[in-house]
Amino acid sequence: MNKKTVLDIENIQLNHDIDTRQKIFKFYNNYETCRAIKRCMLEDETDKCSGKIIKAHSVSKKNGLSRISSFNKRGIEVVGRFKKGNTTTLSPFEQNYIEQYIPVESASIFTGLCKKHDNDLFKVIDESENIVINDKTVYEYVLRCSIYYWYERMSNRICADKRRRKFSHKIFDKLFFDIMDTENALEREVNYLISNIENVKNKLHYKTYEIDGNLNIAGNFYEHDGSTIMYTILIPDAYKSYVLMACTKNNNFLEVDKNFRFFNLKDKEEFQLALTELLLHSTTIKHYFFNHNKWNSISKEKQESVLEWIYLDDIDKSTNVNTRDKIMKMPNFVKYMID
């Protein structure tokens, strides 16, 4: 069975076939990390592509990953991330979560840009010696984030389409159309951004929240509520880090303002916990990376509480209930990681 094979999970004796379970897990892992498709998402949007499709970074290598990296015993520059640890089960009750250390070269990569577009569009945020937040850099951060998630939704929509064609069930139809709806919204976002590439000033709403010290976490996220797409981008630096919230100006400003005020009304610890809640969802852990030396410096008890929270989130997501708060208090992962 290759990674493109789609299987009906309910018809497989998972308890007696570890090899099959591992292959299914690998298929779903490829689905989630969307590495199977190679296509420049801007081939029809701007200047013609040049060069092959590359392994582009969704998080800036120089001004993101390298600012939270460490060197392992072999001298390789690495960052940490969380991932599912049991490759023999798809049941959340039998799952566990672990930390994994991966080379900076292979962290956050996706095959959704050609060499020309990756090099030309993100020069400021990739090559600057210092972190600067202004109209131009925010534009580049948002454009990269929007392209990455458009690519992810396209890849997941193709996978979902294969499933609904193979298995006639309304749940697969709903999954397909939900993904396609967000994919179309992200495509519109990219079109808007590219159409304003020569005049980026006042094309975005954004707010920057400053954190004293190195956040030791780098990543980007989006939220689509049907009318508005909001981006949250974590930008670490040695002495001051930034949480950037942004959206294009073709979104609903009342909804945008509500998101900004949500964080404005919080004190320091409440802000950290709100950000922690975003980071410890089982579905978002693949979109950010952290300093593994800093992670290893915190107590085992705190480490276990973080991994337990992700595990409980996975169960809650699968069972459509909310038991986490009844079982334990959410750990302040952000506070643990700040230098």
C-alpha positions in Angstrom: 0.0 0.0 0.0 1.5 3.4 -0.9 0.7 6.7 0.7 -1.9 7.6 -1.9 -4.0 4.6 -1.0 -7.3 5.5 0.8 -8.6 2.9 3.2 -11.9 2.4 5.0 -10.8 2.4 8.6 -13.9 0.7 9.9 -13.3 -2.4 7.8 -9.8 -3.2 9.0 -8.9 -5.4 11.9 -6.6 -2.8 13.5 -6.0 -4.8 16.7 -4.4 -7.7 14.8 -2.4 -5.9 12.1 0.2 -3.5 13.3 1.8 -3.2 9.9 -1.5 -2.1 8.4 -2.1 0.3 11.2 1.3 1.9 10.7 0.6 2.3 7.0 -2.8 4.0 7.8 -1.1 6.3 10.2 1.5 7.2 7.6 -1.2 8.0 5.1 -3.0 10.3 7.6 0.3 11.9 8.6 1.0 12.7 4.9 -2.5 14.1 4.7 -1.9 16.3 7.7 1.5 17.5 6.7 0.6 17.9 3.0 3.9 17.0 1.4 2.5 14.9 -1.4 1.7 17.8 -3.9 4.3 19.9 -5.6 2.9 23.1 -7.1 3.7 26.8 -7.0 0.5 28.4 -5.7 1.4 31.6 -7.5 1.9 30.1 -11.0 -1.3 32.0 -12.2 -1.2 34.9 -9.8 1.9 37.0 -10.6 5.2 36.8 -12.6 5.9 33.5 -14.3 7.5 30.8 -12.2 11.2 30.2 -12.5 13.2 27.3 -11.1 11.9 24.1 -9.7 9.4 23.7 -6.9 11.4 23.9 -3.7 11.0 22.9 -0.1 10.0 26.4 1.1 9.7 27.3 4.8 6.4 28.4 6.1 8.3 29.9 9.0 11.2 32.1 8.2 14.4 30.1 8.5 16.7 33.1 9.5 14.3 35.3 11.3 12.2 32.6 12.9 13.6 29.1 13.2 17.3 30.1 13.7 16.3 32.4 16.5 15.0 29.5 18.6 17.4 26.8 17.4 20.0 24.8 19.3 22.8 22.5 18.1 22.6 18.8 18.9 25.6 16.6 19.8 26.4 16.1 16.1 26.5 19.8 15.5 23.2 19.9 13.6 21.0 23.0 14.1 17.6 21.7 15.3 14.3 22.9 16.7 11.6 21.0 18.6 8.0 20.2 17.9 5.2 18.1 19.3 3.8 15.1 17.4 1.8 12.0 17.8 4.0 9.3 19.3 2.1 6.1 18.7 2.2 5.0 15.0 0.1 1.9 15.6 -3.2 3.5 16.5 -5.7 6.0 15.2 -7.7 6.0 18.4 -7.1 9.1 20.5 -7.6 7.0 23.7 -4.6 4.9 22.7 -2.5 7.8 21.5 0.3 9.7 23.2 2.2 12.9 22.4 5.9 13.4 22.4 8.5 16.1 21.6 10.7 15.6 18.5 13.8 17.4 17.4 14.3 18.1 13.7 16.9 19.9 11.7 16.1 23.5 10.8 16.6 22.7 7.2 13.6 20.4 7.2 11.4 22.2 9.7 8.2 23.9 8.4 8.8 22.9 4.8 6.1 22.7 2.2 6.2 22.2 -1.6 3.9 25.1 -2.6 6.3 27.6 -4.1 8.9 27.8 -6.9 12.4 29.1 -6.2 11.7 32.5 -7.8 8.6 33.3 -5.9 10.0 32.1 -2.6 13.1 34.2 -3.1 11.4 37.4 -4.5 8.4 37.8 -2.2 9.9 37.4 1.3 13.2 39.2 1.0 12.7 41.6 3.9 11.6 39.1 6.5 14.1 36.5 5.4 17.2 38.6 5.0 16.9 41.4 7.5 19.4 41.4 10.4 16.8 42.7 12.8 13.1 42.1 13.4 11.1 45.0 12.2 7.3 45.4 12.3 5.9 47.7 9.6 3.5 47.6 6.6 6.0 45.9 4.4 7.1 43.2 6.8 3.6 42.5 8.0 2.6 42.2 4.3 5.3 39.5 3.8 4.4 37.6 7.0 0.7 37.5 6.1 1.3 36.6 2.4 3.6 33.7 3.4 1.1 32.5 6.0 -1.9 32.8 3.5 0.0 31.0 0.7 1.0 28.2 3.1 -2.5 27.6 4.4 -4.0 27.9 0.9 -1.6 25.1 -0.1 -2.6 23.1 2.9 -6.3 23.4 2.3 -5.8 22.5 -1.4 -3.8 19.4 -0.5 -6.3 18.4 2.2 -9.3 19.0 -0.2 -7.7 16.7 -2.8 -7.3 14.0 -0.1 -10.8 14.5 1.1 -12.1 14.3 -2.5 -10.4 10.9 -2.9 -12.2 9.6 0.2 -15.6 10.8 -0.7 -15.3 9.3 -4.2 -14.3 6.0 -2.8 -16.8 5.9 0.1 -20.3 7.2 -0.4 -21.0 8.9 2.9 -22.3 12.3 3.8 -19.5 12.9 6.3 -16.9 12.9 3.5 -19.0 15.2 1.4 -19.2 17.7 4.4 -15.5 17.4 5.0 -14.8 18.1 1.3 -17.0 21.1 1.0 -15.9 22.6 4.4 -12.3 22.4 3.3 -13.1 23.8 -0.2 -14.9 26.8 1.3 -11.8 27.7 3.4 -9.5 27.0 0.4 -11.5 29.4 -1.7 -11.4 32.1 1.0 -7.6 31.8 1.3 -7.2 31.9 -2.5 -9.1 35.2 -2.4 -6.8 36.4 0.3 -3.7 35.6 -1.8 -5.3 37.3 -4.8 -5.9 40.5 -2.8 -2.4 40.5 -1.4 -0.7 39.9 -4.8 -2.9 42.6 -6.5 -1.6 45.1 -3.9 2.1 44.0 -4.0 3.2 47.4 -5.3 1.3 49.4 -2.7 1.1 47.5 0.6 0.4 50.5 2.8 -3.0 50.5 4.5 -3.9 47.2 2.9 -3.9 45.3 6.2 -5.3 45.7 9.7 -2.7 44.5 12.2 -1.7 44.8 15.9 1.5 43.7 17.5 1.7 42.4 21.0 5.2 42.6 22.5 6.7 40.0 24.8 9.8 40.9 26.9 12.4 38.2 26.2 12.7 35.4 23.7 9.4 33.6 23.3 11.3 30.5 22.0 8.4 29.6 19.8 8.0 30.4 16.1 4.9 29.6 14.0 1.9 30.9 12.2 -1.8 30.2 12.3 -5.1 31.3 10.8 -8.7 31.3 11.8 -11.6 31.4 9.4 -15.1 32.1 10.8 -16.9 32.2 7.5 -16.6 35.9 7.0 -13.2 36.8 8.3 -9.7 35.3 8.1 -7.4 36.3 11.0 -3.7 35.5 11.1 -1.6 35.0 14.2 2.2 34.9 13.7 4.7 34.3 16.4 8.0 36.1 15.8 10.7 35.3 18.4 13.9 37.4 19.1 16.6 37.4 21.7 15.3 40.3 23.9 11.8 41.1 22.6 9.4 38.8 20.8 6.2 39.6 18.9 2.7 38.2 18.5 1.3 39.6 15.3 -2.4 39.6 14.7 -3.4 40.7 11.2 -5.9 40.4 8.4 -6.5 41.9 5.0 -8.7 45.0 4.7 -11.3 43.2 2.7 -12.5 41.4 5.9 -15.3 42.4 8.3 -13.8 45.2 10.4 -16.2 44.7 13.3 -15.1 41.1 13.5 -11.4 42.1 13.3 -11.9 44.7 16.0 -13.5 42.1 18.2 -10.4 39.9 17.8 -8.1 42.7 18.7 -10.1 43.7 21.7 -10.1 40.1 22.9 -6.4 40.3 23.6 -6.4 44.0 24.6 -8.6 43.3 27.6 -6.3 40.6 29.0 -3.5 41.0 31.5 -0.1 39.5 31.0 -0.9 36.0 32.3 -4.3 35.9 30.7 -2.7 36.8 27.3 -0.1 34.0 27.8 -2.9 31.5 28.6 -5.0 32.6 25.6 -1.9 32.0 23.4 -1.2 28.7 25.1 -4.7 27.6 24.3 -4.0 28.1 20.6 -0.7 26.3 20.8 -1.9 23.2 22.6 -4.6 22.1 20.2 -3.8 18.7 18.8 -4.5 20.1 15.3 -2.2 23.1 15.5 1.0 21.5 16.9 2.3 20.9 13.4 2.4 24.6 12.7 4.9 25.8 15.2 8.4 25.0 16.5 10.2 25.7 19.8 13.7 25.8 21.3 14.3 22.3 22.5 17.0 23.4 25.0 14.5 25.6 26.7 11.9 22.8 26.7 14.5 20.5 28.3 15.2 23.1 31.0 11.7 23.1 32.4 10.6 20.5 34.9 9.4 17.0 33.9 6.2 17.8 35.7 5.5 20.9 33.5 6.5 18.9 30.4 4.1 16.2 31.2 1.3 18.7 31.9 1.7 20.2 28.4 1.7 16.8 26.7 -1.3 15.7 28.8 -3.2 18.8 27.7 -2.6 18.0 24.0 -3.7 14.4 24.6 -6.9 15.5 26.3 -7.6 18.1 23.6 -7.4 15.2 21.0 -9.9 13.2 23.0 -12.2 16.1 23.4 -12.0 16.9 19.7 -12.8 13.3 18.8 -15.7 12.9 21.3 -17.1 16.4 20.9 -17.0 17.1 24.6 -14.9 19.3 26.9 -13.3 17.4 29.7 -9.9 19.1 29.9 -10.9 21.8 32.4 -12.6 19.2 34.6 -9.5 17.0 34.8 -6.7 19.6 35.1 -5.8 23.2 34.9 -4.3 24.4 31.6 -0.5 24.7 31.9 0.9 28.1 30.9 3.2 26.7 28.2 4.0 30.2 26.9 5.2 31.4 30.3 7.3 28.2 30.7 9.1 28.9 27.4 9.9 32.7 27.7 13.6 33.5 28.6 
